[in-house]
Amino acid sequence: MKLRLWKRPENYDGENYNGYYEGIECRRASLDFNHGSFAEISNFNVVLNALGGEDGKIVIVVKETDHTGWKKKIMVHESDEKKAQTLLDLIEKMNEYPILDEDDYDKLIREAVKKEYHPVKRIFRDQAVQRVVKAYLRG
């Protein structure tokens, strides 16, 4: 497997990333679990940490979209061969098993579930459902 160098898309007038390898990307995640993937987000964070974060040779490209929020992509400059190799190794590892760090992945899911299914929110939701069902049964 080889890393792919960024190529300027046709009709693109944004930043120039010539000389950068394209890494992994993730999409926006929401509490309703409709956007993004917790595996994508976890892997993105693990890869970024393994590369040492943004430093000029490592950049994060953020693309805003009207329908899905944002997408982030890690880019590694070709002059940093060690970090490019680390990126390649992690991508190959993801091809063998889709989650790089089970603990990080589990933590993301637990945090999202806590936020989405907070006990108070659940009580209000359940009470609202009960009122609707009772009204339906009476009608």
GINORZI-V386917 format. One record per run of one state. SS is the DSSP state (2 for helix, 1 for strand, 0 for the rest). FROM is the first residue (numbers start at 1). TO is the last residue. If there is no record, write none. Layout:
BEGIN
ss = {SS:SS}
from = {FROM:FROM}
to = {TO:TO}
END
This chain:
BEGIN
ss = {0:1:0:1:0:2:0:1:0:1:0:2:0:2:0:2:0}
from = {1:4:6:20:28:38:52:58:66:69:78:81:97:102:117:119:139}
to = {3:5:19:27:37:51:57:65:68:77:80:96:101:116:118:138:139}
END
